[in-house]
Amino acid sequence: MIVEIIAVGTELLLGQITNRNAVYLGEKLAESGFDAHFQVVVGDNLDRIVDAIDAALGRADAIIMTGGIGPTQDDVTREAISAATGRPLDFNEEFADRLREFWRSRGREMPESNLRQAEHPRGAEQIANPKGTAPALALLHNDRWIFALPGVPAEMQYLTENEVLPRLRAAAGVGNVVMSRLIRSWGRSESQVAEMLDDLYHESTNPSVAFLASAAEIKVRITAKASTEAEAVALIAPYEETVRERLGGSVFGADDQTIEQVVFGLLEKRQWTLATAESATGGLIAARITSVPGASNIYRGGAVTYATDVKASLLGVPEEVLAEGVVSEATALFMAEGAAARLGADVAVAVTGSAGPDPQEKAVGTMVVAVYTPEGSGSRVLRMPGDRERVRTYATTAALHMLRLALTGEWWER
């Protein structure tokens, strides 16, 4: 099944907000085994939205639209679907009453413009939106599905997972199961991974193999279609085994598993506590770790030490080491050991570097990661591409993976 994404909103074209909804939808469709050949962004203009719908109906089996279903004058997605399909707009009095009650219950008078949300193209189903007031729309038109979702990410994501994807899976074939397994890796480029798995990609259509790169991590998606879930699992299993065998230690998880969750599990298993010491990343590692529920069981705390004298006074980095260079393996190692000692942790990870835009001692993108554990210490100099924020983000991910390798002992074996 081919699914096209149409994101509606002039603010997207002007760059005022990032189109994260399309990123989310693209990932969810890929995980579900659906093809997405086009993603379109169109402004709040009725005629241009109609043109986008017409084009999508000519080349896709389903359309997912986001944005433009609110109560204001520029929310014209409903009208565009009506015009593109030749279906007049009907008014849902029952939903209008629910809107009035929603505003009444909050002690506020409802602007009459909100009643536009009770309109829908004839034949469309209005889907309740428990996270907002604007209902989603689901319309089967000439054997093609058209979904209209709110642009608010939390609302869009809930409706996608609970309403849209189940309908698409059912439409993809009664009795068919589409299942994907996402193998997550770090440490090899996308091209390297693709070369190592080239035969799997070219020789198999079911399961199919695809490669996805994001935030310095490479994902291998294995998708199978079968009559039952058990059959799909059986089709995927030998491919997953081959992928894991070939990629080895660069594989760190699967499906929705994040590197911070993996690190948390490794620390918890060994009953070790963690501390962080950050310079260039400015607390990003700590933020990733503390995003995991239960992090307080293993995370002792962290130090963000930008100034050289603070590295010396707070973490005990010798002044002679700092004099030789802040962006150095020696400095990073002392930062890690100092954080572990001062925060009473068994393990510590430290990052220092030159994130830019101006170079600090070393070329922009030079980042140093060090890890201290009861079993040993190690450090690595890494070269990160991109602007300041990309360097910081990639260095944060790299630090978590260096920590993983140290906790599993793979670092010490290399």
Legacy VTK file of the C-alpha trace (Angstrom):
# vtk DataFile Version 3.0
C-alpha trace
ASCII
DATASET POLYDATA
POINTS 414 float
0.000 0.000 0.000
1.277 3.456 -0.961
0.514 6.245 1.516
1.116 9.932 0.800
1.614 12.555 3.517
0.289 16.084 3.035
1.279 18.599 5.702
-0.851 21.750 5.640
0.394 25.050 7.039
1.998 28.211 5.708
4.162 28.295 8.831
5.866 25.122 7.579
6.749 26.746 4.261
8.103 29.832 6.018
10.314 27.727 8.270
8.622 29.055 11.403
8.160 25.514 12.696
9.839 22.226 11.770
7.683 19.606 10.080
8.221 16.948 12.744
4.799 15.429 12.025
6.025 14.222 8.620
9.110 12.694 10.249
6.934 10.834 12.739
4.458 9.652 10.108
7.228 8.555 7.746
8.802 6.462 10.470
5.499 4.893 11.556
4.505 4.056 7.998
7.907 2.490 7.333
7.728 0.446 10.524
4.293 -0.819 9.437
5.563 -1.845 6.017
3.753 0.826 3.992
5.394 2.683 1.107
5.532 6.489 1.173
6.712 7.847 -2.181
5.814 11.499 -1.638
5.597 13.957 1.251
4.013 17.282 0.332
3.943 20.567 2.254
1.313 23.086 1.165
0.288 26.453 2.584
-3.116 27.457 3.915
-4.568 28.023 0.465
-7.734 26.214 -0.585
-6.906 25.823 -4.294
-3.367 24.591 -3.671
-4.527 22.087 -1.039
-7.131 20.775 -3.512
-4.378 20.378 -6.136
-2.230 18.462 -3.630
-5.117 16.108 -2.802
-5.910 15.551 -6.492
-2.274 14.661 -7.218
-2.074 12.304 -4.246
-5.307 10.528 -5.203
-3.743 9.809 -8.576
-0.662 8.061 -7.209
-1.401 6.732 -3.706
-3.787 4.300 -2.053
-4.205 6.489 1.031
-3.534 10.067 2.118
-2.713 11.296 5.609
-3.149 15.047 6.021
-2.025 17.012 9.072
-3.108 20.509 10.009
-5.857 22.828 8.863
-8.809 21.314 10.755
-9.046 23.884 13.527
-11.711 26.612 13.934
-10.017 29.620 12.310
-10.446 31.100 8.828
-7.175 29.641 7.538
-8.153 26.083 8.540
-9.481 24.909 5.177
-8.527 21.227 5.018
-12.163 20.126 5.394
-13.232 22.409 2.541
-10.342 21.182 0.381
-11.286 17.523 0.854
-14.876 18.436 0.035
-13.846 20.187 -3.176
-11.371 17.496 -4.257
-13.867 14.660 -3.779
-17.030 16.492 -4.880
-18.679 15.762 -1.533
-20.642 18.594 0.114
-19.963 19.536 3.727
-22.452 18.201 6.268
-22.957 19.510 9.796
-22.836 17.178 12.796
-25.222 18.621 15.376
-24.295 15.986 17.952
-20.645 16.964 17.793
-21.602 20.647 17.898
-23.392 19.989 21.202
-20.268 18.288 22.535
-18.239 21.353 21.610
-20.672 23.655 23.401
-20.555 21.461 26.496
-16.756 21.400 26.408
-16.635 25.203 26.598
-19.497 25.395 29.135
-17.737 22.978 31.474
-14.782 25.349 31.575
-16.924 28.348 32.358
-16.212 30.035 29.042
-18.343 31.199 26.144
-17.616 29.378 22.900
-16.798 31.490 19.831
-19.204 30.538 17.063
-16.241 29.879 14.752
-15.576 26.661 16.683
-18.687 25.146 15.092
-16.688 24.814 11.865
-15.148 21.760 13.513
-18.556 20.066 13.384
-18.473 20.156 9.576
-17.232 17.215 7.525
-17.329 16.026 3.895
-20.364 13.835 3.310
-19.577 10.201 4.062
-16.565 10.979 6.247
-16.328 9.609 9.750
-15.554 12.123 12.477
-13.126 10.464 14.867
-13.168 11.607 18.492
-9.979 13.333 19.590
-9.494 12.787 23.344
-6.451 15.065 23.400
-8.073 18.102 21.742
-11.300 19.560 20.380
-10.797 19.089 16.628
-12.027 15.669 15.469
-10.042 13.761 12.905
-11.655 12.708 9.633
-11.570 9.338 7.882
-13.067 9.143 4.398
-13.064 6.205 1.986
-13.373 7.760 -1.464
-13.212 5.676 -4.646
-11.346 2.914 -2.782
-8.789 5.389 -1.428
-8.534 6.487 2.184
-8.207 10.145 3.120
-7.357 10.960 6.739
-7.271 14.494 8.137
-5.496 14.856 11.481
-4.788 17.819 13.763
-1.389 19.447 13.381
-0.733 19.397 17.138
1.870 16.594 17.482
0.434 14.921 20.608
-3.043 14.777 19.044
-1.737 13.640 15.652
0.404 10.882 17.154
-2.405 9.486 19.323
-4.849 9.397 16.408
-2.267 7.895 14.051
-1.481 4.982 16.338
-5.013 4.316 17.569
-7.171 5.151 14.547
-5.262 5.595 11.287
-2.752 2.728 11.297
-5.344 0.084 12.317
-7.558 1.173 9.391
-4.635 1.104 6.967
-3.568 -2.347 8.139
-7.094 -3.636 7.625
-7.231 -2.064 4.157
-3.876 -3.599 3.211
-5.468 -7.040 3.108
-7.904 -8.986 5.231
-6.059 -11.742 7.057
-2.660 -10.327 6.178
-0.192 -9.294 8.843
2.508 -6.724 8.151
5.232 -6.791 10.782
8.544 -4.980 11.050
11.589 -5.464 13.238
13.946 -2.529 13.619
17.556 -3.411 14.460
19.448 -0.409 15.861
23.186 0.039 15.423
25.890 2.632 15.986
29.506 2.960 14.920
29.252 2.184 11.214
28.098 4.458 8.403
24.897 3.802 6.500
26.903 2.872 3.391
29.016 0.389 5.365
25.927 -1.267 6.807
24.301 -1.384 3.359
27.379 -3.058 1.852
27.543 -5.630 4.646
23.879 -6.522 4.089
23.751 -6.054 0.304
22.683 -9.617 -0.457
19.775 -9.448 2.002
18.568 -6.239 0.371
18.702 -7.506 -3.219
17.746 -11.152 -2.831
14.635 -10.865 -0.686
11.275 -9.158 -1.117
9.557 -10.887 1.792
10.988 -10.083 4.211
12.233 -6.821 2.741
15.271 -5.027 4.157
15.739 -1.245 4.328
18.237 1.132 5.915
17.390 4.236 7.930
19.849 6.791 9.291
19.028 9.224 12.097
20.998 11.010 14.829
24.214 9.083 13.998
22.481 5.739 14.450
21.767 3.327 11.581
18.611 1.242 11.677
17.952 -1.886 9.669
14.244 -2.476 9.116
13.115 -6.028 8.314
9.481 -6.173 7.162
7.492 -9.336 6.548
3.986 -9.966 5.253
2.230 -13.169 6.260
-1.138 -14.694 7.094
-0.491 -14.659 10.826
1.731 -12.836 13.279
3.543 -16.079 14.103
4.378 -16.619 10.430
5.678 -13.053 10.119
7.883 -13.529 13.183
9.235 -16.768 11.715
10.071 -15.016 8.428
11.900 -12.189 10.196
13.873 -14.316 12.691
16.646 -15.705 10.398
17.190 -12.282 8.817
17.495 -10.652 12.206
19.990 -13.299 13.266
22.090 -12.630 10.148
21.984 -8.863 10.652
23.062 -9.166 14.279
25.833 -11.626 13.400
27.290 -9.426 10.657
27.025 -6.100 12.482
28.253 -7.554 15.777
28.842 -5.149 18.638
27.517 -2.171 16.712
23.988 -3.500 17.325
22.678 -2.116 20.595
18.902 -2.591 20.539
15.726 -3.179 18.609
12.422 -1.487 17.831
11.746 1.417 20.248
14.738 0.703 22.484
16.972 3.760 22.976
20.636 3.852 23.886
19.864 5.536 27.208
17.492 2.683 28.083
20.190 0.164 27.189
22.754 1.976 29.347
20.269 2.138 32.224
19.670 -1.619 31.991
23.397 -2.424 31.942
24.080 -0.253 34.995
21.088 -1.632 36.859
22.143 -5.213 36.115
25.597 -4.621 37.619
24.234 -2.442 40.411
26.553 0.375 39.414
25.784 4.061 39.753
26.588 6.740 37.184
27.890 10.308 37.144
28.453 12.642 34.199
30.944 15.436 33.535
30.206 17.622 30.527
31.826 20.595 28.908
30.833 21.047 25.256
27.597 19.040 25.568
26.389 21.228 28.424
24.192 18.684 30.220
22.718 16.885 27.194
24.009 13.495 28.375
22.436 14.008 31.789
19.148 14.975 30.122
19.129 11.784 28.054
19.879 9.588 31.067
17.291 11.228 33.310
14.613 10.849 30.630
14.495 7.128 31.515
11.936 6.309 34.243
13.717 5.107 37.364
16.943 6.929 36.502
17.214 8.105 40.114
18.099 4.511 41.043
21.385 4.683 39.136
22.173 8.328 38.356
24.083 10.169 41.077
24.355 13.509 39.313
26.443 15.498 36.906
28.713 18.484 36.526
28.681 20.952 33.636
32.143 22.525 33.710
32.761 25.059 30.974
35.409 27.185 32.661
38.929 25.795 32.972
39.276 26.759 36.624
36.001 24.966 37.424
37.343 21.778 35.847
40.303 22.084 38.192
38.465 23.038 41.376
35.330 20.899 40.996
36.645 17.812 39.214
40.277 17.909 40.273
41.753 18.097 36.793
45.459 18.980 37.344
46.379 22.471 36.185
49.349 21.135 34.248
46.990 18.871 32.271
44.653 21.767 31.523
47.606 23.888 30.473
48.445 21.329 27.819
44.887 21.391 26.441
41.259 21.285 27.529
40.265 19.397 24.386
42.392 16.360 25.173
42.078 12.763 26.248
43.969 13.471 29.460
41.491 16.201 30.454
38.491 14.014 29.621
39.879 11.112 31.667
40.482 13.307 34.703
36.983 14.762 34.318
35.460 11.271 34.370
37.522 10.100 37.333
36.846 13.348 39.195
33.080 13.106 38.640
33.020 9.519 39.908
35.006 10.435 43.019
33.162 13.630 43.914
29.684 12.304 43.223
30.276 8.881 44.745
29.503 6.963 41.545
30.881 3.660 40.297
30.949 4.810 36.668
31.358 8.174 34.990
31.294 9.464 31.430
32.874 12.777 30.414
32.890 14.912 27.272
35.038 17.867 26.306
35.590 19.349 22.878
35.315 22.081 20.290
31.680 22.367 19.213
32.021 25.628 17.289
31.291 27.866 15.589
34.827 29.025 16.442
37.555 26.432 17.065
38.770 25.912 20.632
42.311 24.479 20.583
41.266 21.878 17.993
39.202 22.003 14.806
35.451 22.437 15.172
33.832 19.025 15.607
36.724 17.568 17.615
35.108 15.914 20.635
36.723 13.761 23.305
34.796 11.135 25.285
36.152 9.345 28.352
34.598 6.634 30.492
35.648 5.505 33.965
34.475 2.173 35.431
35.727 -0.112 38.207
37.180 -2.305 35.444
39.152 0.350 33.618
39.175 3.735 31.918
39.321 4.710 28.285
39.062 7.730 26.032
38.426 8.423 22.357
38.867 11.438 20.082
35.930 11.753 17.687
35.310 13.990 14.665
31.726 15.188 14.424
30.218 16.805 11.303
27.870 19.743 11.022
27.070 22.903 12.931
27.291 23.431 16.689
24.003 21.773 17.602
24.639 18.776 15.378
28.118 18.336 16.848
26.708 18.487 20.383
23.871 16.089 19.584
26.117 13.553 17.847
28.694 13.788 20.654
25.969 13.081 23.226
24.895 9.978 21.334
28.509 8.876 20.913
29.196 9.302 24.634
26.263 7.066 25.520
27.497 4.414 23.105
31.062 4.647 24.443
29.545 4.124 27.880
27.671 1.069 26.595
30.858 -0.454 25.152
32.673 0.104 28.429
29.852 -1.461 30.457
29.755 -4.554 28.246
33.543 -4.856 28.237
33.745 -4.526 24.440
35.791 -1.326 24.697
38.522 -3.026 26.740
38.661 -5.919 24.263
39.399 -3.655 21.282
LINES 1 415
414 0 1 2 3 4 5 6 7 8 9 10 11 12 13 14 15 16 17 18 19 20 21 22 23 24 25 26 27 28 29 30 31 32 33 34 35 36 37 38 39 40 41 42 43 44 45 46 47 48 49 50 51 52 53 54 55 56 57 58 59 60 61 62 63 64 65 66 67 68 69 70 71 72 73 74 75 76 77 78 79 80 81 82 83 84 85 86 87 88 89 90 91 92 93 94 95 96 97 98 99 100 101 102 103 104 105 106 107 108 109 110 111 112 113 114 115 116 117 118 119 120 121 122 123 124 125 126 127 128 129 130 131 132 133 134 135 136 137 138 139 140 141 142 143 144 145 146 147 148 149 150 151 152 153 154 155 156 157 158 159 160 161 162 163 164 165 166 167 168 169 170 171 172 173 174 175 176 177 178 179 180 181 182 183 184 185 186 187 188 189 190 191 192 193 194 195 196 197 198 199 200 201 202 203 204 205 206 207 208 209 210 211 212 213 214 215 216 217 218 219 220 221 222 223 224 225 226 227 228 229 230 231 232 233 234 235 236 237 238 239 240 241 242 243 244 245 246 247 248 249 250 251 252 253 254 255 256 257 258 259 260 261 262 263 264 265 266 267 268 269 270 271 272 273 274 275 276 277 278 279 280 281 282 283 284 285 286 287 288 289 290 291 292 293 294 295 296 297 298 299 300 301 302 303 304 305 306 307 308 309 310 311 312 313 314 315 316 317 318 319 320 321 322 323 324 325 326 327 328 329 330 331 332 333 334 335 336 337 338 339 340 341 342 343 344 345 346 347 348 349 350 351 352 353 354 355 356 357 358 359 360 361 362 363 364 365 366 367 368 369 370 371 372 373 374 375 376 377 378 379 380 381 382 383 384 385 386 387 388 389 390 391 392 393 394 395 396 397 398 399 400 401 402 403 404 405 406 407 408 409 410 411 412 413
